[in-house]
């Protein structure tokens, strides 16, 4: 059995080598993430291309199908979660964990639109993304637990399910989402 592909390998295999083509690829990923978060999985590909500042032909050269675009956006979001986790390593454990979880909420909103479109299929890309996401967040949680900042009777699966639930609720504005997330995060502190 072959070794599973990593998220970084998946994206590197898709990203064009020419600098101008790579910029277009990255602009399309950014635009698609924003448009999917705003309008869901049925968002217009033409709107994505327009927001990225490229033609629809450029979108299709990079992503021949909607599924290719969904998977690339999803993998890019997970790769970003990994970069964010690494960038937080020097912060106090509670601050690092909660900053990463706030970024996770943004990811979860994009993920929801993509997962709805793919109807929960578990592809190799999605499995690699899950593994990568847990690999990024688990050290932050474990460090916060060792420091006594987070209760010890939970694991990453518990935490991500809680935060994903908050991300999946329709709030009237982002301010209320942030408030509810802060309340929930207070609940993961150790009991006095």
C-alpha positions in Angstrom: 0.0 0.0 0.0 1.4 3.4 -0.9 2.0 6.2 1.6 -1.0 8.6 1.7 -0.4 12.0 0.0 0.1 15.0 2.2 -1.8 18.2 1.8 1.4 20.0 0.8 2.2 17.4 -1.9 -1.3 17.6 -3.3 -1.2 21.4 -3.6 2.4 21.4 -5.0 1.3 18.9 -7.7 -1.5 21.3 -8.8 0.3 24.7 -8.5 1.8 25.8 -11.8 5.5 26.4 -12.0 5.5 29.7 -13.9 5.3 32.7 -11.6 2.4 34.4 -13.4 0.4 31.1 -13.6 1.1 30.4 -9.9 -0.1 33.9 -9.0 -3.3 33.3 -10.9 -3.7 29.9 -9.2 -3.3 31.5 -5.8 -5.7 34.3 -6.7 -8.3 31.8 -7.8 -8.0 29.9 -4.5 -8.4 33.1 -2.5 -11.4 34.2 -4.5 -13.0 30.8 -4.4 -12.6 30.6 -0.6 -14.3 34.0 -0.2 -17.1 33.3 -2.7 -17.8 29.8 -1.3 -17.9 31.3 2.3 -20.3 34.0 1.1 -22.6 32.1 -1.3 -22.1 28.4 -0.6 -21.1 25.6 -2.9 -23.3 26.7 -5.7 -21.4 30.0 -6.1 -20.8 31.1 -9.7 -17.5 30.1 -11.2 -17.6 33.2 -13.3 -17.9 35.3 -10.0 -14.8 33.5 -8.7 -12.8 34.2 -11.9 -13.9 37.8 -11.9 -13.0 38.3 -8.2 -9.6 36.7 -8.9 -9.0 39.1 -11.8 -8.7 36.4 -14.4 -10.9 35.0 -17.2 -13.0 31.9 -16.9 -10.6 30.0 -19.2 -7.8 30.5 -16.7 -10.1 29.1 -13.9 -10.8 26.0 -16.1 -7.1 25.5 -17.0 -6.3 25.4 -13.3 -9.4 23.6 -12.2 -11.0 21.5 -14.9 -14.0 20.7 -12.7 -15.8 22.3 -9.8 -14.6 19.3 -7.7 -11.0 20.1 -8.5 -11.5 23.6 -7.3 -13.3 22.4 -4.1 -10.5 20.1 -3.2 -7.8 22.6 -3.9 -9.6 25.3 -1.8 -10.1 22.8 1.0 -6.5 21.6 1.0 -5.3 25.2 0.8 -7.3 26.1 3.9 -5.9 23.1 5.8 -2.4 24.0 4.8 -3.0 27.5 6.1 -4.2 26.1 9.4 -0.9 24.3 9.7 1.1 27.5 8.9 -1.0 29.4 11.5 -0.3 26.7 14.1 3.4 26.9 13.5 3.4 30.7 13.7 1.7 30.5 17.1 4.3 28.3 18.7 6.0 31.1 20.7 2.8 32.5 22.1 1.5 31.5 25.5 -0.4 28.2 25.2 -3.9 29.5 25.8 -3.4 32.4 23.4 -1.9 30.1 20.8 -4.8 27.6 21.0 -7.6 30.1 21.0 -6.0 32.1 18.1 -5.8 28.8 16.1 -9.4 27.9 16.9 -10.6 31.3 15.7 -8.9 30.7 12.4 -10.4 27.2 12.4 -13.9 28.8 12.5 -13.1 30.6 9.2 -11.9 27.3 7.8 -15.0 25.4 9.0 -17.3 27.9 7.3 -15.6 27.3 3.9 -15.4 23.6 4.6 -19.2 23.4 5.2 -19.9 24.7 1.7 -17.5 22.4 0.1 -18.6 19.3 2.0 -22.3 20.0 1.1 -21.3 20.1 -2.5 -19.4 16.8 -2.3 -22.1 15.2 -0.1 -19.7 14.0 2.5 -17.4 12.0 0.2 -14.2 10.8 1.9 -11.5 11.2 -0.8 -7.8 10.8 -0.3 -7.5 14.6 -0.3 -10.1 14.9 2.5 -8.5 12.2 4.6 -5.1 13.9 4.1 -6.6 17.2 5.1 -8.1 15.8 8.3 -4.8 14.2 9.3 -3.0 17.5 8.6 -5.5 19.5 10.6 -5.3 17.3 13.6 -1.5 17.2 13.3 -1.5 21.0 13.4 -3.9 21.5 16.3 -3.1 18.6 18.6 0.3 20.0 19.8 -1.4 23.3 20.6 -4.1 21.6 22.7 -1.6 19.2 24.4 0.7 22.1 25.3 -2.2 24.1 26.8 -3.2 21.0 28.8 0.3 20.5 30.1 0.3 24.2 31.2 -3.0 23.7 33.0 -4.7 26.2 30.7 -7.2 23.6 29.3 -9.0 20.8 31.0 -7.4 17.4 30.6 -10.5 15.4 30.0 -10.9 16.3 26.3 -9.1 15.6 23.1 -8.8 17.3 19.7 -11.8 15.5 18.4 -14.0 16.9 21.2 -12.6 20.4 20.7 -13.0 20.5 16.9 -16.5 19.1 17.1 -17.5 21.8 19.5 -16.0 24.6 17.5 -17.3 23.1 14.2 -20.8 23.2 15.7 -20.4 26.9 16.5 -19.1 27.5 13.0 -22.1 25.8 11.4 -24.7 27.9 13.1 -26.1 30.9 11.2 -25.5 34.0 13.3 -26.9 37.4 12.5 -23.3 38.8 12.5 -19.7 37.9 13.1 -19.7 39.7 16.4 -22.2 37.3 17.9 -20.3 34.3 16.5 -17.1 35.6 18.2 -19.0 36.1 21.5 -20.5 32.5 21.4 -17.1 31.1 20.6 -15.5 33.0 23.5 -18.2 31.6 25.8 -17.6 28.0 24.6 -13.8 28.4 25.0 -14.2 29.5 28.6 -15.8 26.1 29.0 -12.6 24.3 28.1 -10.7 25.9 30.9 -10.0 23.7 34.0 -12.7 23.6 36.6 -11.8 25.5 39.8 
